[in-house]
Amino acid sequence: MFLTIVSLSVVCSFIIGCVVLIDKIYKKNYSRQWIYITWAVIAIRLIIPVNLGIIEAPVSVNTNMTFAGFNASVEMVSNESFKVSKDANLEQGNNIITESNNTEESSIPSAEFIQKADSNKIDSRAQYSFSIRDSFTFIWVTGFIVFLLYHLTAYVYLKVKLRRWCISCKDEKIVHEFQTLCIEMGITHKINLLICNQVKSPILIGIIKPCIILPTQEFTLEQYRFILKHELIHYKHHDLLYKFILLLANAVHWFNPFVHYMVYLANNVIELYCDERLIAGNNLSYRENYSKTILQIMTGTGKKDYILLSTGFSSRKKQLKNRFYQIMNSKPSKKGVVFVVSMICLILVAGNVMAWFLPVKNVNADRKGMLNSAENITTLSNLPQDSESVPEPLEKVNNILVVGIDGNNTEDYLRADSILMVSINPDTKKVFLTSFLRDIYVEIPQQGKHKLSMAFELGGTNLIKNTLEENFGITIDHTMTIQMKVFEDIINSIGGVRITLTEKEADFLNTTNYITEKKNRNVIAGEQILNGNQALGYVRVSKVPTLQGEQNDLGRTLRLKEVVLSVIEDCSKKDIKILTQVATDFISIVSADLRIDKIIECFNLVMEEDVTIQNLTIPVKDSYTQNIEKGRIILDIDLKVNRKELEQINQ
């Protein structure tokens, strides 16, 4: 968030400079309307700190170069370890398995070595990025809160003060003039007209309940008409809301002097544009009388304007000079539509271009690097991919951690959507599907207590693996990270999945965006074949109870298991060669530390007829309590009970 705000601030500073330069050149020829709109657009953009995604980067930018000094040795070893050769007799050191035959061969680093290197790389980056980034973020948040509180407190103080001393205007002539102007200007909303001895110039205040407050100073009826029309124009232009947006932009970018300058200019333009609209179509005598009214009001007032969330006549000398010059030299001018459109396009494009050269959230950048490293292992062309080859049989229980992530490698933010451990016991012919609920509150190594899903945000799949091993006393042999889009494609490649929906589930899926493609929002209650997009929407549902009455994270987990079991059942009826080809096709886009032949070996064992598949959910029933931590649901679990439950996997 902080890096995004800084990048946005830099881009908008450049645009502010461009607008100021253009205005100085063409000021006499164009209406104040174009710059009035332009400042509003820039202010709105400043308070929306997101990449609008209008255009994509033409090249991939390496955002991890900042950490080169910290990770040089790790990168050197890690990169060298992934070099693969098709020539025989290749040696890569003690940490790499060397295979030498007369046929095509490869050298693959051990999973333990890769995970250790990635873990060291993540830890070194995390320690540096968290200390610096979080410090600046804290300073920014503090400044934002202080700035906003200062101005809001001043506004509340002014309102309380005025409420105490204000009285309704009883002068029938002034009230009649005010009502006439409202009718002429098409204003139907009730606006209170008050008089107060605490103000030196007329002001408009109150976004929700607006009121015009007049000073006790005496004016002619014509002058009252000028004053009232001036404030009513502010009301019609929604200038109080405009000023509130400026205040937010200034608060978010309190550290940027260019934004402060923009807010100052925008507040001046508000008055200039109001003057322009008021004198439009009137003669020189009218403009002279209006100028004299402003000058009379200025007598005895201070230099400072009123609170940011109010309008008033008060101005500095330079601003008064500009106002009088514009009023007396007013002439038909161009609206500047081309300038407005050009500035909007520049804001959209420049914001995206700046985003190309800034690092994404550091932990996600590290995670993406880890995913890419794992992909390098499984996508090597010299791995055995012949479906006819017979893999070596499994000799012990294999625990494979499968983490489903929401998003893809091109996105700034990724999260663990599902955490599943597949345990294959070749001796007992048992396969355990163990789901770990994301809301489990556990100790994450070197990070303190967090929800289990937070481990992925802090260190990727490898940190989830370490967290599970340390908390539950299990050994995880391999890891796989699968993107949900890949999950969708896999379902489609096998012809869909057979699922039974309740009436509530079907109605929910058809009326929400859980099924992302609208054409697929046509599911029905009962048993049916869901395609990949429909199945992905189904496993994400948490608000609607399952057939067993479970919802929230447990409900999502049960739905995921239902889909996995249905896939296994359907696959068991298909030809093994076809399934092997499907697995081979998709392994290139699944991040894993297993060789393709190892995956096919596990796949074949699961497909055997005499294999028993058992479900397990951690935490087990009655072994946890549901609590609220910082507004989020967490599950405090009994680790001893759940460790005991997991022991059956090795029996």
Phi, psi and omega in degrees: 000311184297317180296323178297317180295318179297315180297318178296321180295319179296313181298313182292333175297318177297317181293320178301317178299319179297316181296316180299318180295314179298319181295321179295326182283317188250015187304318185284344186257350186234149176296156176288354183296319185295317181284331174300314179290319183298315178298323179296317180296316179297318180297318178296318179296325181293333181263008175242083186280061178227154174280118186287348175067033181288319180225155180259153179293132180288340179226160178270126183260130178283107183267000183262006184295338179302330187262013185301320181296331183276337190236016185304313183292320180294316181299320183297313181293316184296315181294319180295328184290342183263002178288132183235140180232147176268356179278155180282166174061034177273131180241133181240012179103180185292336185272000185238139180277123181253126179241132182229119179218174177285338180265184182299133185226167181215161177237117186240133178289151178291151180298323182297319180294316181298314183295323180293317179296315180295322181295317179297321181294317180295316182298316182294322179289319184297317182298321181286311186293321182293319184293318182280307185299315183293327178296313179294322178297318179298317179297317180297313180299318179299313179298319179300312182295315181297314181299312183293317180297321180300310184287323178292322177296318178298321180293314179297319179299317179297317181297318179297317180297315181291323180299327182288323189254353183279145173227155179292145178287124183256352181291115185296324181294316180294316180298317179297317179298319179296314180295321178297316179297320179300318179293316180299323184268001177071031180265118181253341180291142181288126176236122180285140177248115186236163175234137183216137179275002180264356180247147180259342178219158180297144177219154171250130183218150177099104180287315182276313178243083185289148174211147176258126182248123181258147175285169180282352179301142181275139176226162174285166180298323178295319179294321176299323179295318176301312184299310183294319180294321178302312181289326178290328175294318174304317181296315181295329179279357184056043184291335177292320175293320176304313180294327178294320177296319176299320179297316179297316179299319179293324180291315181296323183246044182299337183276353187255111180296332179296323179290320176301318180294320178299317180297319177299313180295320181296320178296324176292318181296326177304315180289319180296318180291324177297315177300317182300317180290326184290320184268358184304127176081007181253159185278180184295322180298320179297317182292324178296315180296322178295319179296319179296324178297315178299316181297320179295321180295324183293339181297119178089359179266160180280175180285327187280146173288168175286181183311147183306330183264034174212161176249151180199167182278341185301138180206164174282166183300316181297319180294320177300318179299316178296320181295314181296321179298315181294319181296315185280339181249022182296136177208159179306128182226164181286152183280336179078035180299321180299319179297316181298311180298318180297318180294321178297315179297319180296320179297315182294314184288314183298323179299320179288318181299319179296324182295334180298326189262009178247144179291146172284178180310124193306316183294328178287325177297318177298319183295319180296321177297322180293319179297317180296323178297317180295324179295327179299332181286318189268352183252008180294134185292339183267010173284146180295119181236011180285116182293346180276342183290149182257111181289158177291143183290153176291141182250346181210175177295129178248120176258119182244118179274123179245116180249120176268125182250145180267109182123187178221178188293346181272353183268153182287334187228126178236148178218156179282116182270330178209147180231110186230135175247121177261118181249121182246118179252105183291337182283312183270356183055042178244142175236121178258130172254102184254117178261133175253119181295139184295334185274003178301131182263106186226170177276116177267127184311124176065010182235352182087190183275130179210172169293149183303321182298336181293337180300324180292320180294329183272333184200015175075193183300324181298323179286327174298317179302310181297322180296315180295318181296316183287325184275327187247001176065030179253165176244122179257121186277323184217161177229148174225138176238120185239130177281147185296332176295322177294319176305315179298316181293323179297316178301316180295324184292336179258011175088018179097180182224141183272119183224145175255122182254145172279168180297321180293320179296314180298316180296319180295316182293327182280343185246004177235179181261020176298320168274108191292329181266120185301326182295342181264002180275063182221030180285160182231164176289142181108185182282139181195170176263120177262137174281180185300317181295320178290319180294321179296319176297322181296314183288346179271349183290131178230339186279336182262132180298148174281181176301330180274358179087008181271147176216192186058216185295323179294321178297317177300316182297316179297322179293320178298316179297321179299318179293316180299314180296321178294321177297315180299317180297316179293321181294328181296342181265355182261162179294134184297329179293321178295316180294322179296321178294321177298314180298320180296320180295320187269345181294338180291341180243015174246129181278122183207159175253024177252149171285156181299324180292328178292320179295316179296323178299312178296320181299315180297320181294318180297328183280351181296146187293325185271011179278135177258128179255125181240145181260144176213134179238128178249124008280150179285166183301140178065019179245016182206162174234142180267124181232174178244126180234111180055041177081004181243148177285132174230156179245109174276117189247159174270101184298323182298315180296317183287327174298317179300320181294325182285345181296334183295342180297325183267002183271000000 
